[in-house]
Amino acid sequence: MSNISNLCTVVLPTFFPGDEIFQNLESIPSDLKILIIDNSYNQSLKKKISNYKNCEYYNIGDVGLGKTFNFALSKIYTPYILLTQPDVILRKDCIQNLIYALDKYRNAGMVVPIVFDNKIYSKYDFYDLKYSKKNKTFLDKKIKKNSILPSGDFCVDAVNATTMLIRVEALKRINGWDNNYYVYLEDIDICLRLKLNNYSIIKIADAKVDHLGWSSHFAEIKDTMNVSRIWHFTWSSLYFENKFCRKSIVLKKLFKIIFYSTLKLILNFIIFRFDKVNQNVTKLSACLAFILNRGSYFRIKHKV
């Protein structure tokens, strides 16, 4: 195998990351180039990472993950790109074993490690989509909760973007990420499009990462980030369905969200649970933005 620095570039998207980001950086081999693509207005982050000579810092504004990953893709000249997150720690030899696997499995567009959430094997390590291209529907899109730690490599339909090693050639063939996603489901989208273009996605048993969970942002912005999560997950879910499914399925999902969110809003208003009222107002706002085709525009401004 060639020197891994000639094969792989690491991409780390950030939005007001906590100190966990430094554990991430320490877990990455020092000879690998790391592109830190910052979406926040955190003026101190660039200074903090200046001690890491293998890091290149870019502040591109609050543009969302789709555009962030495409920006990173335009800066990469290695055949592989490794995406990871500020709240992830890569275990020993994780990247080396992923690179070896991508070289071994020639038809794989993406290889991914086994994920542990707070030291426990993640229940959400991968997803079964069971998508019908002919009928434009998901036959079974329920979350597959896993409990048994795998003992060997295996193919999956989709994974979260906790850590992914992807062939740049495959990404360019499917035109990269969808810029319309601000956050949520951009990872499932890229997995599905790789699968539809006859690339496999393989979990690698001897590559492992620890996901710290709910610690990728400053604690001070937890409440506003929760509002953002509700809005963007609602919008992205509708956009994702609209992109891949029949219109009747999308309308059914849209009506269901509006009906139940309105009902819950009224009931929670009556019993003075205004935090729940705000959550359902947020969902309805996302539905309205989707109907009006305004795009995933919900933003939070912070200065640090």
C-alpha positions as CSV (number, residue, x, y, z in Angstrom):
1,M,0.0,0.0,0.0
2,S,1.2,3.5,-0.8
3,N,1.8,6.1,1.9
4,I,-1.6,6.9,3.3
5,S,-0.9,10.6,3.0
6,N,-0.9,10.2,-0.8
7,L,-4.2,8.3,-0.7
8,C,-6.5,10.1,1.7
9,T,-7.5,13.6,2.9
10,V,-9.5,14.0,6.0
11,V,-12.4,16.5,6.1
12,L,-13.8,17.8,9.4
13,P,-16.9,20.0,9.3
14,T,-17.4,22.3,12.3
15,F,-20.1,24.5,13.8
16,F,-19.0,25.8,17.2
17,P,-17.3,22.6,18.2
18,G,-16.5,21.8,21.8
19,D,-13.1,20.7,23.1
20,E,-13.8,17.2,21.9
21,I,-12.5,18.2,18.5
22,F,-9.0,18.0,19.8
23,Q,-9.4,14.4,20.8
24,N,-10.5,13.8,17.3
25,L,-7.5,15.5,15.8
26,E,-5.1,13.6,18.1
27,S,-6.7,10.3,16.9
28,I,-5.8,11.0,13.2
29,P,-2.3,10.1,12.0
30,S,-0.2,13.3,11.9
31,D,0.9,12.7,8.3
32,L,-2.6,13.0,6.9
33,K,-3.8,16.4,5.7
34,I,-7.0,17.6,7.5
35,L,-9.3,20.1,6.1
36,I,-11.3,21.9,8.8
37,I,-14.3,23.5,7.1
38,D,-15.9,25.9,9.6
39,N,-19.6,26.9,9.3
40,S,-19.6,29.0,12.4
41,Y,-18.5,32.5,13.4
42,N,-16.1,31.1,16.0
43,Q,-13.1,33.4,15.6
44,S,-11.0,31.4,18.1
45,L,-11.1,28.1,16.4
46,K,-8.5,28.9,13.8
47,K,-6.1,30.0,16.5
48,K,-6.7,26.9,18.6
49,I,-5.9,24.5,15.8
50,S,-2.8,26.4,14.6
51,N,-0.6,24.0,16.5
52,Y,-1.7,21.1,14.3
53,K,0.6,21.5,11.3
54,N,-1.4,19.0,9.2
55,C,-4.6,21.1,9.4
56,E,-5.9,23.6,6.9
57,Y,-8.6,25.9,8.1
58,Y,-11.4,27.3,5.9
59,N,-14.3,29.5,7.2
60,I,-17.0,29.3,4.5
61,G,-19.9,30.7,6.5
62,D,-23.1,29.0,7.6
63,V,-23.8,27.2,4.4
64,G,-24.8,23.7,5.6
65,L,-23.3,20.2,5.2
66,G,-24.1,19.7,1.5
67,K,-22.2,22.7,0.4
68,T,-19.5,22.2,3.0
69,F,-18.7,18.7,1.7
70,N,-18.7,19.9,-1.9
71,F,-16.3,22.7,-1.0
72,A,-14.0,20.2,0.6
73,L,-14.3,17.9,-2.5
74,S,-13.0,20.8,-4.7
75,K,-9.9,21.1,-2.5
76,I,-9.0,17.4,-2.6
77,Y,-6.4,15.7,-4.9
78,T,-6.1,12.3,-3.2
79,P,-8.2,9.3,-4.5
80,Y,-10.0,9.0,-1.1
81,I,-11.8,11.4,1.2
82,L,-12.4,10.6,4.9
83,L,-15.3,12.4,6.6
84,T,-15.4,12.5,10.3
85,Q,-17.0,14.7,13.0
86,P,-15.7,16.8,15.9
87,D,-17.3,14.4,18.5
88,V,-15.7,11.3,17.1
89,I,-12.5,9.6,18.2
90,L,-10.9,7.1,15.8
91,R,-9.4,4.0,17.3
92,K,-5.9,2.7,16.5
93,D,-5.3,1.9,12.8
94,C,-8.9,2.8,11.9
95,I,-8.0,4.9,8.8
96,Q,-5.3,2.4,7.7
97,N,-7.7,-0.5,7.9
98,L,-10.4,1.5,6.0
99,I,-7.9,2.3,3.2
100,Y,-6.9,-1.3,3.0
101,A,-10.5,-2.3,2.8
102,L,-11.3,0.2,0.0
103,D,-8.3,-1.2,-1.9
104,K,-9.5,-4.8,-1.3
105,Y,-13.2,-4.2,-2.2
106,R,-12.9,-2.8,-5.7
107,N,-16.7,-2.3,-6.2
108,A,-17.1,-0.4,-2.9
109,G,-17.8,3.3,-3.2
110,M,-17.6,3.7,0.5
111,V,-16.2,1.8,3.5
112,V,-17.2,2.7,7.1
113,P,-16.0,1.7,10.6
114,I,-18.0,0.1,13.4
115,V,-19.5,2.9,15.6
116,F,-19.6,2.9,19.4
117,D,-21.8,5.4,21.1
118,N,-20.2,6.3,24.5
119,K,-18.3,3.0,24.4
120,I,-21.4,0.8,23.6
121,Y,-22.0,-0.6,20.1
122,S,-24.3,1.8,18.4
123,K,-27.9,0.7,17.9
124,Y,-27.9,3.0,14.8
125,D,-24.7,1.7,13.2
126,F,-26.4,1.2,9.9
127,Y,-29.7,1.3,8.1
128,D,-31.7,-0.9,5.8
129,L,-33.5,1.2,3.2
130,K,-35.1,-1.4,0.9
131,Y,-35.7,1.1,-1.8
132,S,-37.6,0.2,-5.0
133,K,-36.2,2.2,-7.9
134,K,-39.0,1.0,-10.2
135,N,-41.8,2.0,-7.8
136,K,-40.1,4.9,-6.3
137,T,-40.8,4.0,-2.8
138,F,-39.2,2.6,0.4
139,L,-40.5,-0.8,1.1
140,D,-39.3,-0.7,4.7
141,K,-37.4,2.4,5.9
142,K,-37.6,1.7,9.6
143,I,-34.5,2.2,11.7
144,K,-32.6,-1.0,12.1
145,K,-31.6,-1.2,15.8
146,N,-28.5,-3.4,16.1
147,S,-27.4,-5.3,19.2
148,I,-24.9,-7.8,18.1
149,L,-21.3,-6.6,17.4
150,P,-20.4,-7.9,13.9
151,S,-17.4,-10.2,13.6
152,G,-16.7,-9.6,9.9
153,D,-17.1,-7.1,7.1
154,F,-20.6,-6.8,5.6
155,C,-22.6,-4.7,3.1
156,V,-25.2,-2.2,4.2
157,D,-27.7,0.2,2.6
158,A,-26.8,3.4,4.4
159,V,-25.0,4.9,7.3
160,N,-24.7,8.2,9.2
161,A,-21.8,10.5,8.4
162,T,-20.1,9.6,11.7
163,T,-17.0,8.5,9.7
164,M,-16.9,7.6,6.0
165,L,-14.0,6.7,3.7
166,I,-15.3,7.4,0.1
167,R,-13.7,7.1,-3.4
168,V,-13.5,10.6,-4.9
169,E,-14.1,9.1,-8.3
170,A,-17.4,7.6,-7.1
171,L,-18.4,11.0,-5.6
172,K,-17.7,12.8,-8.8
173,R,-19.6,10.3,-10.8
174,I,-22.8,11.0,-8.8
175,N,-22.1,14.8,-8.8
176,G,-21.1,15.0,-5.2
177,W,-23.4,16.0,-2.4
178,D,-26.8,17.6,-2.8
179,N,-26.3,21.3,-1.9
180,N,-30.0,21.6,-0.8
181,Y,-29.4,19.8,2.4
182,Y,-28.3,22.0,5.3
183,V,-28.1,19.2,7.8
184,Y,-29.8,15.7,8.2
185,L,-30.2,13.0,5.6
186,E,-27.4,14.3,3.4
187,D,-25.5,11.2,4.4
188,I,-28.4,8.8,3.7
189,D,-28.9,10.6,0.3
190,I,-25.2,10.1,-0.7
191,C,-25.4,6.4,0.3
192,L,-28.6,5.8,-1.6
193,R,-27.2,7.5,-4.8
194,L,-24.0,5.4,-4.5
195,K,-26.1,2.2,-4.3
196,L,-28.3,3.3,-7.2
197,N,-25.1,3.7,-9.2
198,N,-24.0,0.1,-8.4
199,Y,-21.5,1.0,-5.7
200,S,-21.5,-1.1,-2.5
201,I,-21.2,0.3,1.0
202,I,-19.2,-2.0,3.4
203,K,-18.8,-2.0,7.2
204,I,-15.3,-2.9,8.2
205,A,-15.1,-5.0,11.4
206,D,-11.5,-4.1,12.3
207,A,-12.0,-0.3,11.9
208,K,-13.7,1.3,14.9
209,V,-14.6,4.8,16.1
210,D,-16.1,6.2,19.4
211,H,-18.9,8.7,19.0
212,L,-19.2,10.8,22.1
213,G,-22.7,11.9,21.2
214,W,-24.4,15.3,21.6
215,S,-21.1,16.9,22.2
216,S,-20.1,18.4,18.8
217,H,-21.2,21.9,19.8
218,F,-20.8,24.3,22.6
219,A,-23.1,23.5,25.6
220,E,-24.1,27.2,25.6
221,I,-26.0,26.8,22.3
222,K,-27.7,23.5,23.2
223,D,-31.3,25.0,23.3
224,T,-31.0,26.8,20.0
225,M,-29.3,23.8,18.3
226,N,-32.3,21.6,19.4
227,V,-34.7,24.0,17.7
228,S,-32.5,23.9,14.6
229,R,-32.4,20.1,14.7
230,I,-36.2,19.9,14.7
231,W,-36.6,22.3,11.9
232,H,-34.0,20.8,9.6
233,F,-34.9,17.2,10.3
234,T,-38.5,18.0,9.3
235,W,-37.5,19.9,6.2
236,S,-34.8,17.3,5.1
237,S,-37.2,14.4,5.7
238,L,-39.7,16.0,3.3
239,Y,-37.1,16.9,0.8
240,F,-35.6,13.4,0.8
241,E,-38.9,11.8,0.3
242,N,-39.8,14.2,-2.5
243,K,-36.5,13.5,-4.2
244,F,-36.8,9.7,-4.3
245,C,-40.5,8.8,-3.8
246,R,-43.8,9.2,-5.6
247,K,-45.6,12.4,-5.0
248,S,-48.5,10.7,-3.3
249,I,-46.2,9.4,-0.6
250,V,-44.7,12.8,-0.1
251,L,-48.2,14.4,0.2
252,K,-49.2,11.8,2.7
253,K,-46.1,12.4,4.9
254,L,-46.6,16.2,4.6
255,F,-50.3,16.0,5.7
256,K,-49.4,13.7,8.6
257,I,-46.8,16.1,10.0
258,I,-49.1,19.1,9.6
259,F,-52.1,17.3,11.2
260,Y,-50.3,15.9,14.2
261,S,-48.1,19.0,14.8
262,T,-51.2,21.2,14.8
263,L,-53.1,18.8,17.1
264,K,-50.1,18.7,19.6
265,L,-49.7,22.4,19.4
266,I,-53.3,23.0,20.5
267,L,-53.2,20.4,23.2
268,N,-49.9,21.6,24.7
269,F,-51.0,25.2,24.5
270,I,-54.1,24.3,26.6
271,I,-51.9,22.7,29.3
272,F,-49.3,25.5,29.2
273,R,-46.5,23.3,27.9
274,F,-45.0,26.1,25.8
275,D,-41.7,24.3,25.1
276,K,-43.8,21.6,23.2
277,V,-45.8,24.4,21.5
278,N,-42.6,25.9,20.2
279,Q,-41.4,22.5,18.9
280,N,-44.6,22.0,16.9
281,V,-44.6,25.5,15.6
282,T,-41.0,24.8,14.4
283,K,-42.2,21.7,12.5
284,L,-45.1,23.6,10.9
285,S,-42.6,26.3,9.9
286,A,-40.4,23.7,8.2
287,C,-43.5,22.3,6.4
288,L,-44.4,25.8,5.1
289,A,-40.9,26.4,3.9
290,F,-41.0,23.1,2.0
291,I,-44.4,23.8,0.5
292,L,-43.2,27.3,-0.7
293,N,-40.0,25.8,-2.0
294,R,-37.9,28.2,0.1
295,G,-35.2,25.7,0.8
296,S,-33.5,24.7,4.0
297,Y,-32.9,28.3,5.2
298,F,-33.3,28.1,9.0
299,R,-30.1,29.6,10.5
300,I,-28.7,30.4,14.0
301,K,-26.3,33.2,14.5
302,H,-23.7,33.0,17.2
303,K,-20.5,34.9,17.9
304,V,-17.7,33.5,20.1
